[in-house]
Each structure stands twice: as C-alpha cells, then as structure tokens.
Amino acid sequence: MRIFSLKKGDLVVKSITDYIKKNEIRSGVIIALGAVTKAELMLYNLNTKKYISKMLSGVLEVGNLIAVIGQDPEGNAHIHPHAVLSNENFDTFTGHLKEATVGATLEVVIFKSDQKLQRYFDSEIGLNLIK
C-alpha cells in the first residue's frame, strides 16, 4: 500500500498517473478523498460511442475517487478514475474523472496488485476493456 497527498493546484489525474509511472505500479486500485476547485466529469454514451462532459467549478468535496490502475493497449501505465463530487448545496455529481484541480488537498491511497491488468480496445463497445 502507498499513501501520499496532492497539494492545492495539483492536477489530480496527471499527478496520480505521474506517480504510478515513477514508482512502476502496473496494476492496482486507488482511493482518494479531499477537495477540488474544478473538475471535468464524463459519461460514456453507449449508443453514440462518445463521451458527454460536464465542467464543474467552485468548492467541490471529493466524496469518493476510485480508480483502477492498468496498462493501455500499448502497454503504458493508465488509470481509469471515477469520482463522486458535491458542491456547497450538497448537489452530487458523478462520472469518469477526466481531470480536476486540487482545492486544498487530496489524500491518495494505492493498493498495488501483482496481477497484470492489460486493456484491449473493444470495437463493439468503443472502449478499452480489461482482458
């Protein structure tokens, strides 16, 4: 298990991806809690095979961030992150996290796995899925 935190202004997905590459973590699970000031969440439309995105800004609580660590079809380290965010009215938003900016801190826990997790492109679904 690895535990670290991100600081105000850090890009969440980029920073975590950089960390797993630097530490050669090839598969596992990430959980994180904290706050962000802006985020882009996405939802995949199975009919059009395209993502719809929503930009959020302001004070956003990260109620949950979970991600699977694996390798993309080219063998590069990759995370598949989803997040549950809420605003000051306690409106809740969830989806695939494209990117977010840390507002105060983000506490990140990585559970490393010895199992190799490789993805392949499924043309019927239009996404990279786990083999």
C-alpha positions, -999 to +999 in steps of 0.1 A: +000+000+000+012+035-008-002+067+007+005+103-004-012+136-008-016+161-035-014+198-028-035+228-038-033+235-075-021+200-085-038+183-114-054+151-100-053+126-129-019+139-142-003+138-107-015+103-099-005+090-134+029+105-129+032+089-095+023+054-107+047+057-137+076+069-115+070+041-090+064+015-117+030+005-103+015-016-131-019-026-116-040-019-085-067+002-071-067+039-060-090+055-035-088+092-026-107+119-006-103+157-004-114+188-022-111+202-057-120+236-072-128+225-107-133+192-124-144+177-157-166+146-154-176+125-183-203+100-191-200+075-220-229+072-243-231+036-255-253+044-285-231+072-299-198+058-285-189+093-274-183+109-241-206+137-228-187+160-204-197+184-176-174+211-162-178+219-125-162+247-105-163+262-071-158+244-037-162+207-045-159+180-020-144+147-032-168+122-015-151+094-033-125+089-060-118+054-071-096+042-100-083+010-115-046+010-125-037-009-155-019-008-189-035+006-220-034-015-252+001+000-260+014-011-226+016+024-210+005+029-173-031+041-172-057+049-146-094+047-150-108+071-125-144+078-114-154+104-088-183+115-067-182+153-061-206+175-042-209+213-041-218+237-013-256+229-018-248+192-014-257+186-051-239+155-061-222+147-094-205+115-105-188+102-136-155+093-152-130+119-140-111+135-169-092+159-148-096+181-116-076+207-098-069+201-061-085+228-039-070+221-005-056+186-005-063+151-019-053+121+002-045+092-021-042+055-012-029+030-037-033-007-032-008-023-055-016-057-072+008-083-085-018-093-111-011-079-145-040-058-158-040-052-195-066-034-216-076-040-252-098-020-275-133-035-279-147-021-312-183-031-304-183-011-271-158+015-283-137+014-251-105-001-238-117-030-216-099-053-192-086-086-208 
